[in-house]
Amino acid sequence: MNRLEGHISGIEVSGGMSLVTVRLTEQLSLRAIVIETPDTAPYLVHGRKIQLMFKETEVVIGTREDLPVSLQNSIKGLLQSVETGTLLSRLQIETEVGPISSVISSNSVERLGLRENSEVYAMVKLNEMMLSE
Amino acid sequence: MISMDVQKRLMGADGPMELDIQLQLEQGQFATLYGPSGAGKTSTLRVLAGLMKPDKGHVTVYGEPWFDAQKNIHRPPGERGIGFVFQDYALFPHMTILQNLQFALGKGQNSDIVNRLMEITALEGLRDRKPPELSGGQQQRVALARALVQQPKLLLLDEPLAALDLETRLTLQDYLFELHREFGLTTLLISHDVGEIMKLSGLVFQLADGRIAKKGPPGDIFLPKRVSGKFQFTGEVLKIEREEVVYVLTIRIQNTVVKVVAGEAEVRSLQVGDKVLVASKAFNPILYKL
């Protein structure tokens, strides 16, 4: 599991759901969608410190920033290590907001030519982001 | 309402200890005492049962004083209208199951209750058997039924299921819950099993050093942090296996066994037997109509 810390900088509510923007640095904000509203979840407060949690198996790896994909949560980093198994590989990525792990297929590691010190973009769908106090 | 505010000096394993308990139970509530050994859980039950006399304070049950130190009231256990079930079943070995239950009837009490209890706890087929012929789970079902023959105002359970195997424990939890609901009982349970507490109990008193350190619904006590994932369960780790670069954990959630993939960081602090929160986003599960 990956865990990043930031502050809530935006809450967009519709019905029982909220799209929460969490600011990690000046340049980097990530978004999570949750089935909560400020009325049901006391931690949904503007400016509140919050943890973003997401599984390493939900982290998509890209090698370019401007890919035409729907994912908006994108964190730039440098590949620190690649641990390769027959089917799956674990990547450790160093980013400005801390280390991120990603588990992708070994086939994709090969296909994208990923190796230590490759520049990568770690991407996560907003419905895979969990919030925790 | 059952209200208790008592103090008693006890000799614990690590020297003297002050039991100082204030608790209140609403009628129909299923509450649990949780905490380490020697925290005062069994002593609290014994005070309620009248088996232990506090030094100070009072125990009041639906307006009736069961204990009042100032007025020198200490109602004996037999006059309190309680049911008490322990880990060992304490049945009469020479009597049949039916006789064991009938023995608990009060003078002139209608025996229909015995039949009803045997029905709910599925003991009818065993009515003419004697306790030594029964399994542990069956004997505990008898003990539970016997404790309810007099329709107690308060049911006290001191780790009644702790000695049973997992499957039997899960079945007995269902019987216990059904009895609690059917007879509108007020129940106070001692248990160390978080899954059991989450399943049965609406209120937890967490004891430490003879005092109530924390109280609240089980979710507030056992789920340490608020996590937004809507798909949340508590489970017990049964197995941890490494598969290539990930770990696959086998986890029991109530009576279902599931598998969860986890990373090294999560597994590092875990071992078999640990209780875990299993959380996922509501977006992930798929549904099939059965």
Interface residues (C-beta under 8 A of the other chain):
Chain A: M1 A32 I33 V34 I35 E36 A41 P42 Y43 M53 K55 E56 T57 E83 T84 G85 T86 L87 L88 S89 R90 S101 V103 N127 E128 M130 L131 S132 E133
Chain B: K225 R226 V227 S228 G229 K230 E244 V245 V246 V261 A262 G263 A265 E266 A279 K281 A282 F283 N284
